[in-house]
């Protein structure tokens, strides 16, 4: 499949406000790992969610800019 066709209509899919994966019209291109939440680790959990959101945004931008 040509690169241009597979990079159309890319979007980040969120589940419970966390990135689940990046997909196009044909299906998922990649998935993000689950982040476990434990009592007394809220700060770590929130930091990891923030980092995963930034990674998802950066990957989406890179894939959309890829020609």
KEZA-997686 format. One record per atom (N, C-alpha, C, O, CB): atom name; x, z, y. Coordinates in Angstrom, 1 decimal. Each point is the difference from the previous one (the first is absolute). Glycine has a CB too. Example, Ala and Ser with C-alpha at 12.3 -4.5 7.8 and 13.67 -1.06 7.14 Angstrom:
% KEZA-997686
<"N"; <13.2; 7.8; -5.7>>
<"CA"; <-0.9; 0.0; 1.2>>
<"C"; <0.9; 0.0; 1.2>>
<"O"; <1.0; 0.7; 0.0>>
<"CB"; <-2.9; 0.5; -1.2>>
<"N"; <1.5; -1.9; 2.3>>
<"CA"; <0.9; 0.0; 1.1>>
<"C"; <-0.8; 0.8; 1.1>>
<"O"; <0.5; 0.1; 1.1>>
<"CB"; <0.7; -2.3; -1.7>>
This chain:
% KEZA-997686
<"N"; <0.8; 0.0; -1.2>>
<"CA"; <-0.8; 0.0; 1.2>>
<"C"; <0.9; 0.0; 1.2>>
<"O"; <1.0; 0.8; 0.1>>
<"CB"; <-2.9; 0.4; -1.3>>
<"N"; <1.6; -2.0; 2.2>>
<"CA"; <0.8; -0.1; 1.2>>
<"C"; <-0.1; 1.4; 0.8>>
<"O"; <-1.0; 0.6; 0.0>>
<"CB"; <0.7; -3.1; 0.1>>
<"N"; <1.4; 2.8; 0.6>>
<"CA"; <0.0; 1.3; 0.7>>
<"C"; <-1.0; 0.1; 1.1>>
<"O"; <-0.7; 1.0; 0.1>>
<"CB"; <3.1; -1.0; -0.6>>
<"N"; <-2.7; -1.1; 1.2>>
<"CA"; <-1.0; 0.0; 1.0>>
<"C"; <-1.4; 0.4; -0.5>>
<"O"; <-0.7; 0.8; 0.6>>
<"CB"; <2.0; -2.6; 0.6>>
<"N"; <-1.7; 1.2; -2.3>>
<"CA"; <-1.3; 0.3; -0.6>>
<"C"; <-0.1; 1.5; -0.4>>
<"O"; <-1.1; 0.5; 0.1>>
<"CB"; <0.9; -2.9; -0.8>>
<"N"; <1.2; 2.9; 0.2>>
<"CA"; <-0.1; 1.4; -0.5>>
<"C"; <0.1; 1.0; 1.1>>
<"O"; <-0.2; 1.2; -0.3>>
<"CB"; <1.2; -1.9; -1.8>>
<"N"; <-0.6; 0.3; 3.3>>
<"CA"; <0.2; 1.0; 1.1>>
<"C"; <-1.2; -0.1; 1.0>>
<"O"; <0.1; 0.6; 1.1>>
<"CB"; <2.4; -0.8; -1.4>>
<"N"; <-3.6; -0.5; -0.1>>
<"CA"; <-1.1; 0.0; 0.9>>
<"C"; <-0.9; 1.2; -0.2>>
<"O"; <-0.1; 0.5; -1.1>>
<"CB"; <0.2; -3.0; 1.1>>
<"N"; <-0.8; 2.9; 1.1>>
<"CA"; <-1.0; 1.1; -0.1>>
<"C"; <0.6; 1.3; -0.6>>
<"O"; <-0.7; 0.6; -0.8>>
<"CB"; <-1.0; -2.4; 0.6>>
<"N"; <2.9; 2.1; 0.5>>
<"CA"; <0.6; 1.2; -0.5>>
<"C"; <-0.7; 1.2; 0.7>>
<"O"; <-0.3; 0.0; 1.2>>
<"CB"; <2.5; -1.1; -1.7>>
<"N"; <-2.4; 2.2; -0.2>>
<"CA"; <-0.5; 1.2; 0.6>>
<"C"; <0.5; 1.2; -0.8>>
<"O"; <0.2; -0.1; -1.2>>
<"CB"; <-2.2; -1.1; 2.1>>
<"N"; <2.0; 2.4; -0.3>>
<"CA"; <0.3; 1.2; -0.6>>
<"C"; <-1.3; 0.6; -0.5>>
<"O"; <-1.0; 0.1; 0.8>>
<"CB"; <3.1; 0.3; 0.6>>
<"N"; <-2.2; 0.0; -2.6>>
<"CA"; <-1.2; 0.7; -0.5>>
<"C"; <0.3; 1.5; 0.0>>
<"O"; <1.0; 0.5; -0.6>>
<"CB"; <-1.7; -2.5; -0.9>>
<"N"; <-0.2; 2.7; 2.1>>
<"CA"; <0.1; 1.5; 0.1>>
<"C"; <-1.0; 0.7; -0.9>>
<"O"; <-1.1; -0.5; -0.2>>
<"CB"; <1.9; 0.3; 2.5>>
<"N"; <-0.4; 1.3; -3.0>>
<"CA"; <-0.9; 0.8; -0.8>>
<"C"; <0.2; 1.4; 0.6>>
<"O"; <1.1; 0.6; -0.1>>
<"CB"; <-1.0; -2.1; -2.0>>
<"N"; <-1.2; 2.1; 2.5>>
<"CA"; <0.1; 1.3; 0.6>>
<"C"; <1.1; 0.1; 1.1>>
<"O"; <0.8; 1.0; 0.0>>
<"CB"; <-1.7; 0.0; -2.2>>
<"N"; <0.9; -1.9; 3.1>>
<"CA"; <0.9; -0.1; 1.1>>
<"C"; <1.5; -0.1; -0.3>>
<"O"; <0.8; 0.4; 0.8>>
<"CB"; <-2.5; 0.9; 0.4>>
<"N"; <2.0; -1.7; -2.4>>
<"CA"; <1.3; -0.2; -0.5>>
<"C"; <0.2; -1.5; -0.5>>
<"O"; <-0.9; -0.5; -0.6>>
<"CB"; <1.1; 3.0; 0.0>>
<"N"; <0.9; -3.1; 0.9>>
<"CA"; <0.2; -1.4; -0.5>>
<"C"; <0.0; 0.0; -1.5>>
<"O"; <0.7; 0.7; -0.7>>
<"CB"; <0.7; -1.2; 2.8>>
<"N"; <-2.2; -0.4; -2.6>>
<"CA"; <-0.1; -0.1; -1.5>>
<"C"; <0.8; -1.3; -0.4>>
<"O"; <0.7; 0.1; -1.1>>
<"CB"; <-3.0; 1.0; 1.0>>
<"N"; <2.3; -2.1; 0.9>>
<"CA"; <0.7; -1.2; -0.4>>
<"C"; <-0.2; -1.1; 1.1>>
<"O"; <-0.7; 0.2; 0.9>>
<"CB"; <0.4; 0.3; -3.3>>
<"N"; <1.0; -1.6; 2.2>>
<"CA"; <-0.1; -1.2; 0.9>>
<"C"; <-0.5; -1.1; -0.9>>
<"O"; <0.5; -0.2; -1.1>>
<"CB"; <1.4; 1.0; 2.7>>
<"N"; <-2.9; -1.5; -1.1>>
<"CA"; <-0.6; -1.1; -0.7>>
<"C"; <-0.3; -1.2; 0.8>>
<"O"; <0.0; 0.1; 1.3>>
<"CB"; <-1.0; 1.6; -2.8>>
<"N"; <0.7; -2.8; 0.9>>
<"CA"; <-0.4; -1.2; 0.7>>
<"C"; <-1.3; -0.4; -0.7>>
<"O"; <-0.6; 0.7; -0.8>>
<"CB"; <2.9; -1.4; 1.5>>
<"N"; <-2.7; -0.6; -0.5>>
<"CA"; <-1.3; -0.4; -0.6>>
<"C"; <0.1; -0.2; -1.5>>
<"O"; <-1.0; -0.1; -0.7>>
<"CB"; <0.5; -1.1; 2.8>>
<"N"; <1.7; 1.2; -2.7>>
<"CA"; <0.2; -0.1; -1.4>>
<"C"; <0.1; 1.3; -0.8>>
<"O"; <-0.1; 0.0; -1.2>>
<"CB"; <1.2; -2.2; 1.7>>
<"N"; <-0.9; 3.3; 0.3>>
<"CA"; <0.2; 1.3; -0.7>>
<"C"; <1.1; 0.8; 0.6>>
<"O"; <0.5; -0.4; 1.1>>
<"CB"; <-1.4; -0.6; -3.2>>
<"N"; <1.2; 2.1; 1.5>>
<"CA"; <1.1; 0.9; 0.5>>
<"C"; <1.4; -0.6; -0.2>>
<"O"; <0.3; -0.6; -1.1>>
<"CB"; <-1.8; 2.5; 0.6>>
<"N"; <2.3; -1.8; 1.5>>
<"CA"; <1.4; -0.4; -0.1>>
<"C"; <0.9; 1.2; -0.4>>
<"O"; <1.0; -0.2; -0.7>>
<"CB"; <-1.4; -1.6; 2.4>>
<"N"; <0.0; 3.0; -1.2>>
<"CA"; <0.7; 1.2; -0.4>>
<"C"; <-0.8; 1.2; 0.2>>
<"O"; <-1.0; 0.0; 0.8>>
<"CB"; <3.1; -1.1; -0.1>>
<"N"; <-1.7; 2.2; -1.3>>
<"CA"; <-0.7; 1.2; 0.1>>
<"C"; <1.0; 1.1; 0.5>>
<"O"; <1.2; -0.1; -0.2>>
<"CB"; <-2.8; -0.5; -1.7>>
<"N"; <1.0; 1.6; 2.6>>
<"CA"; <0.8; 1.1; 0.4>>
<"C"; <-0.1; 1.2; -0.9>>
<"O"; <-1.1; 0.2; -0.6>>
<"CB"; <0.9; -1.0; 3.0>>
<"N"; <1.2; 1.6; -2.6>>
<"CA"; <-0.1; 1.1; -0.9>>
<"C"; <-0.9; 1.1; 0.5>>
<"O"; <-0.1; 0.1; 1.3>>
<"CB"; <2.4; -0.6; -2.2>>
<"N"; <-2.9; 1.2; 0.1>>
<"CA"; <-0.9; 1.1; 0.4>>
<"C"; <0.9; 1.2; 0.5>>
<"O"; <1.1; 0.2; -0.5>>
<"CB"; <-2.9; -0.8; -1.2>>
<"N"; <1.3; 1.3; 2.7>>
<"CA"; <0.7; 1.1; 0.5>>
<"C"; <-0.8; 1.3; -0.3>>
<"O"; <-1.1; 0.1; 0.3>>
<"CB"; <2.2; -1.5; 1.6>>
<"N"; <-0.4; 2.3; -2.7>>
<"CA"; <-0.7; 1.2; -0.4>>
<"C"; <-0.1; 1.0; 1.1>>
<"O"; <0.9; 0.2; 0.8>>
<"CB"; <0.0; -0.6; -3.1>>
<"N"; <-2.0; 1.1; 2.3>>
<"CA"; <-0.2; 1.0; 1.0>>
<"C"; <-0.1; 1.4; -0.7>>
<"O"; <-0.8; 0.2; -0.9>>
<"CB"; <-0.4; -1.8; 2.5>>
<"N"; <2.0; 2.5; -1.2>>
<"CA"; <0.1; 1.4; -0.6>>
<"C"; <-0.3; 1.0; 1.1>>
<"O"; <0.4; -0.2; 1.2>>
<"CB"; <1.2; -0.6; -3.0>>
<"N"; <-2.2; 1.9; 1.5>>
<"CA"; <-0.1; 1.1; 1.0>>
<"C"; <1.4; 0.4; 0.5>>
<"O"; <1.0; -0.1; -0.7>>
<"CB"; <-3.1; 0.9; -0.5>>
<"N"; <2.1; -0.4; 2.4>>
<"CA"; <1.2; 0.4; 0.7>>
<"C"; <1.0; -1.1; 0.2>>
<"O"; <1.2; 0.2; 0.4>>
<"CB"; <-1.5; 2.0; -1.4>>
<"N"; <-0.1; -3.5; 0.8>>
<"CA"; <0.9; -1.1; 0.3>>
<"C"; <-0.7; -1.0; 0.9>>
<"O"; <0.3; -1.2; -0.1>>
<"CB"; <0.8; 1.5; -2.1>>
<"N"; <-1.9; 0.1; 3.0>>
<"CA"; <-0.8; -0.9; 0.9>>
<"C"; <0.9; -0.7; 1.0>>
<"O"; <-0.2; -1.2; 0.2>>
<"CB"; <-1.7; 2.7; -0.4>>
<"N"; <2.9; -0.9; 0.7>>
<"CA"; <1.0; -0.6; 0.9>>
<"C"; <0.7; -1.2; -0.7>>
<"O"; <0.1; -1.1; 0.5>>
<"CB"; <0.2; 3.3; 0.8>>
<"N"; <0.2; -2.0; -2.5>>
<"CA"; <0.7; -1.0; -0.8>>
<"C"; <-1.0; -1.1; -0.3>>
<"O"; <0.4; -1.2; 0.1>>
<"CB"; <1.2; 2.9; -1.1>>
<"N"; <-2.8; -1.4; 0.6>>
<"CA"; <-1.0; -1.0; -0.4>>
<"C"; <-0.3; -0.9; 1.2>>
<"O"; <0.0; -1.2; -0.1>>
<"CB"; <-1.0; 2.8; -1.6>>
<"N"; <0.7; -1.0; 2.9>>
<"CA"; <-0.3; -0.8; 1.2>>
<"C"; <1.2; -0.8; 0.4>>
<"O"; <-0.3; -1.2; 0.4>>
<"CB"; <-1.3; 3.0; 0.3>>
<"N"; <2.8; -1.4; -0.8>>
<"CA"; <1.2; -0.8; 0.3>>
<"C"; <0.1; -1.2; -0.9>>
<"O"; <0.2; -1.1; 0.4>>
<"CB"; <1.0; 3.2; 0.4>>
<"N"; <-1.4; -1.9; -2.1>>
<"CA"; <0.1; -1.1; -1.0>>
<"C"; <-1.2; -1.0; 0.3>>
<"O"; <0.3; -1.2; -0.2>>
<"CB"; <0.8; 2.8; -1.5>>
<"N"; <-2.3; -1.1; 2.0>>
<"CA"; <-1.0; -1.0; 0.3>>
<"C"; <0.3; -0.8; 1.3>>
<"O"; <-0.2; -1.2; 0.0>>
<"CB"; <-1.5; 2.8; -1.0>>
<"N"; <2.2; -0.9; 2.0>>
<"CA"; <0.4; -0.7; 1.2>>
<"C"; <1.1; -1.1; -0.3>>
<"O"; <-0.1; -1.1; 0.5>>
<"CB"; <-0.4; 3.2; 0.8>>
<"N"; <1.5; -1.7; -2.1>>
<"CA"; <1.1; -1.0; -0.4>>
<"C"; <-0.6; -1.1; -0.8>>
<"O"; <0.4; -1.2; 0.2>>
<"CB"; <1.2; 3.0; -0.2>>
<"N"; <-2.6; -1.6; -0.9>>
<"CA"; <-0.6; -1.0; -0.8>>
<"C"; <-0.8; -1.0; 0.9>>
<"O"; <0.0; -1.2; -0.2>>
<"CB"; <0.0; 2.8; -1.8>>
<"N"; <-0.7; -1.0; 3.0>>
<"CA"; <-0.7; -0.9; 0.9>>
<"C"; <0.9; -0.9; 0.8>>
<"O"; <-0.3; -1.2; 0.2>>
<"CB"; <-1.5; 3.0; 0.0>>
<"N"; <2.9; -1.3; 0.2>>
<"CA"; <1.0; -0.8; 0.8>>
<"C"; <0.6; -1.1; -0.9>>
<"O"; <0.1; -1.1; 0.4>>
<"CB"; <0.4; 3.1; 1.1>>
<"N"; <-0.2; -1.6; -2.8>>
<"CA"; <0.5; -1.0; -0.9>>
<"C"; <-1.0; -1.1; -0.3>>
<"O"; <0.3; -1.2; 0.0>>
<"CB"; <1.1; 3.0; -1.0>>
<"N"; <-2.7; -1.4; 0.9>>
<"CA"; <-1.0; -1.0; -0.3>>
<"C"; <-0.1; -1.0; 1.2>>
<"O"; <-0.1; -1.2; -0.2>>
<"CB"; <-1.2; 2.9; -1.2>>
<"N"; <1.3; -1.1; 2.6>>
<"CA"; <-0.1; -0.8; 1.2>>
<"C"; <1.2; -1.0; 0.1>>
<"O"; <-0.1; -1.2; 0.4>>
<"CB"; <-1.2; 3.0; 0.8>>
<"N"; <2.5; -1.2; -1.4>>
<"CA"; <1.2; -0.9; 0.1>>
<"C"; <0.0; -1.1; -1.1>>
<"O"; <0.4; -1.1; 0.3>>
<"CB"; <0.9; 3.1; 0.6>>
<"N"; <-1.7; -1.6; -2.1>>
<"CA"; <0.0; -1.1; -1.1>>
<"C"; <-1.0; -1.0; 0.3>>
<"O"; <0.2; -1.2; -0.2>>
<"CB"; <0.4; 2.9; -1.4>>
<"N"; <-1.8; -1.3; 2.2>>
<"CA"; <-1.0; -1.0; 0.3>>
<"C"; <0.5; -1.0; 1.1>>
<"O"; <-0.2; -1.2; -0.1>>
<"CB"; <-1.6; 2.9; -0.5>>
<"N"; <2.4; -1.1; 1.6>>
<"CA"; <0.6; -0.8; 1.1>>
<"C"; <1.0; -1.0; -0.6>>
<"O"; <0.0; -1.2; 0.4>>
<"CB"; <-0.4; 3.1; 1.3>>
<"N"; <1.3; -1.4; -2.5>>
<"CA"; <1.1; -0.8; -0.6>>
<"C"; <-0.7; -1.2; -0.8>>
<"O"; <0.4; -1.1; 0.1>>
<"CB"; <1.2; 3.1; -0.2>>
<"N"; <-2.5; -1.7; -0.7>>
<"CA"; <-0.7; -1.0; -0.9>>
<"C"; <-0.7; -1.0; 0.9>>
<"O"; <0.0; -1.2; -0.3>>
<"CB"; <-0.2; 2.8; -1.6>>
<"N"; <-0.5; -1.2; 2.9>>
<"CA"; <-0.7; -0.9; 0.9>>
<"C"; <1.0; -0.9; 0.8>>
<"O"; <-0.3; -1.2; 0.3>>
<"CB"; <-1.6; 2.8; -0.1>>
<"N"; <3.0; -1.1; 0.2>>
<"CA"; <1.0; -0.8; 0.7>>
<"C"; <0.8; -0.9; -0.9>>
<"O"; <0.7; -0.9; 0.5>>
<"CB"; <-0.6; 2.8; 1.2>>
<"N"; <-0.1; -1.7; -3.0>>
<"CA"; <0.8; -0.7; -0.9>>
<"C"; <-0.5; -1.5; -0.1>>
<"O"; <-1.2; -0.2; -0.2>>
<"CB"; <1.7; 2.3; -1.1>>
<"N"; <0.4; -3.0; 1.5>>
<"CA"; <-0.4; -1.4; -0.1>>
<"C"; <0.7; -0.7; -1.1>>
<"O"; <-0.2; -1.2; -0.2>>
<"CB"; <-0.3; 1.2; 2.7>>
